[in-house]
Amino acid sequence: MMVLKDILYKVAINAVVGSTATKVRELNFDSRKIAANHLFVAINGVVVNGHDYIDVAIKNGATCVVCEELPSMLVEGVVYVEVANSSQALAVMASNFYGNPSENLKLVGVTGTNGKTTVASLLYQLFKNAGYKVGLLSTVKIMVDTVEYKATHTTPDSLTINKYLSEMNDAGVEFCFMEVSSHGIHQYRTEGLHFEGGIFTNLSHDHLDYHKTFAEYRDVKKKFFDDLSPKSFALVNIDDKNGLVMLQNTKAKKYTYALKEYADYKAQILENQLSGLLLKVNDSEVWTRLIGNFNAYNVLAIFATAELLGLEKVEVLRLISDLESVSGRFQYLISDTKITAIVDYAHTPDALKNVLETINSIRTKNEELITVVGCGGDRDKTKRPKMGHIASALSTKVIFTNDNPRNEDPNEILNEIEAGVEAQNYKKMLIIADRKQAIKTACQMAQPNDIVLIAGKGHENYQEIKGERFDFDDYKIVKEILKKLEK
């Protein structure tokens, strides 16, 4: 139990009805999870307005309500706290409730359109291999040192974040690496957290269904850096023109990395093969099993972050050479019949272009590059023709298929992807809505030494159709199909 007054520390309050000496057992923003002596936070969300459920929360046992607008009828014995923004208040209260756990470890946030999962996951792997107790909050999974939890969002809600950070404190975790999404920043999920540092990977076309304009999307990312403290570091990729924008108003210590521009941390690709990359990082060479130009940026970000967090350069280079690729990020296998299958999460035009250009730079052009790709439903529609254009232009053959159609008509999505295909590329194109059949067809079309890229879903082990989730794992399915074709 905790006194309400202590939970409300640093919260911007408009009005209070009742005593802040009331004791609270737990916080929640879901009225269904409320029980006796709980505090209910009414959040005006994208789909549901929590203010409509204040009465339900009180019936379930809430003795405190935090809201943006006081109800017309107040229940006796219930404390009401009116705030300007419930989401922002929840983040600060969650931090207070769990004892401000982010202050007891070195928390680093990774933001950008592409590379967040790879950078955060590989930093977790590197620091773990260096012998530290480490935490990870990522799209793929949540790790409290060696204990794994399933992830549901890129950036969880502020209560969940602080709950896991508190568990990390209890487990003696020293470093934590966290993906920070634009949704998470915009919805104040990271408010009240103390970050040791922030990393900016890049910015390209994504989430315009949510943010409406690219400028708004960029500025939301920028807010993360604006909020960093003078004791933190801000590390940005300045080959991306938005890198310097992120640094404009930050109070944090500024560092840059790049492959092309002059920067604090610079890399040069010496060799680029399907087996890995040989890089010159500042004045040292390092071999990594990670593949492609985009991974050269990721390795550089990891190297810089590890140094900024106090690891020795020689040790960092050794640890980088031991890193293994992240699930669903350029994850590949070679069948007995010499067909290479690559599974990658590339679900934005920029990410798909990067992966396809990487494969094309490595292959000898005697092999076919067969791409299987789709676009998710209920998401940014403007990127669909761009994905169709890129996939058809940079592949020798392309199969457009379902991703997660969600509540949209799959055929409509496929029509919008096809709209981006130029006339000269029509002959390369097939449309097979059933994703498993599309993967099977690509594998049947492939000859020895050909490359099959399955893009868009990466680590996801489900397919979402009409509100239902079905088991579906690209990597397992392609492995199975290639095994059967070998017989």
Number of C-alpha atoms within 10 A of each C-alpha: 11 15 14 20 13 14 23 20 15 12 19 15 16 11 14 15 16 14 15 18 12 17 19 21 16 17 23 20 23 15 23 11 13 22 20 15 20 23 28 30 28 26 23 16 12 8 6 10 12 19 21 14 19 23 16 13 29 22 14 17 18 27 25 27 26 26 24 21 17 18 14 6 7 12 12 9 12 19 21 24 23 20 20 15 20 26 25 21 29 29 25 27 27 28 28 20 26 18 17 18 24 25 15 17 21 19 24 26 23 25 27 22 21 22 23 24 25 24 28 30 27 21 29 25 21 24 21 17 15 14 8 16 19 27 36 30 29 27 24 22 16 22 22 23 21 12 10 12 14 12 15 13 16 20 22 22 20 24 22 14 23 28 17 21 28 23 17 26 19 11 16 17 20 17 24 27 27 28 28 29 26 27 19 21 18 19 20 21 27 26 22 23 21 22 24 24 25 25 30 32 25 21 20 17 17 23 20 16 12 14 17 11 13 15 10 14 22 19 17 21 26 25 16 28 29 18 17 22 17 13 12 21 24 27 28 29 28 23 19 17 11 20 22 17 17 26 21 12 14 21 17 21 15 19 19 23 25 21 19 12 15 12 17 13 20 20 22 19 15 12 13 19 16 16 10 16 23 20 20 18 20 13 9 11 14 17 17 22 18 27 23 24 19 17 24 24 23 22 27 25 27 22 22 23 23 19 14 15 14 8 15 11 14 10 12 20 19 15 19 23 18 14 17 15 18 20 19 25 23 23 21 20 16 16 15 13 16 15 19 22 27 24 26 25 21 24 22 23 20 21 22 22 19 17 25 22 17 19 22 16 15 15 16 10 11 8 16 20 24 27 26 27 27 28 29 22 21 14 18 18 18 15 21 24 21 22 28 27 19 19 30 25 20 20 24 18 23 27 25 27 26 27 26 23 24 19 14 15 13 21 15 12 24 23 15 19 25 22 14 19 21 13 7 9 17 14 11 15 20 17 18 18 18 13 22 18 12 23 26 17 16 24 22 12 13 22 14 14 18 21 26 26 26 30 28 25 26 23 19 17 15 16 21 18 18 12 10 10 13 11 9 16 18 25 23 11 14 22 15 12 16 22 13 9 13 10 7
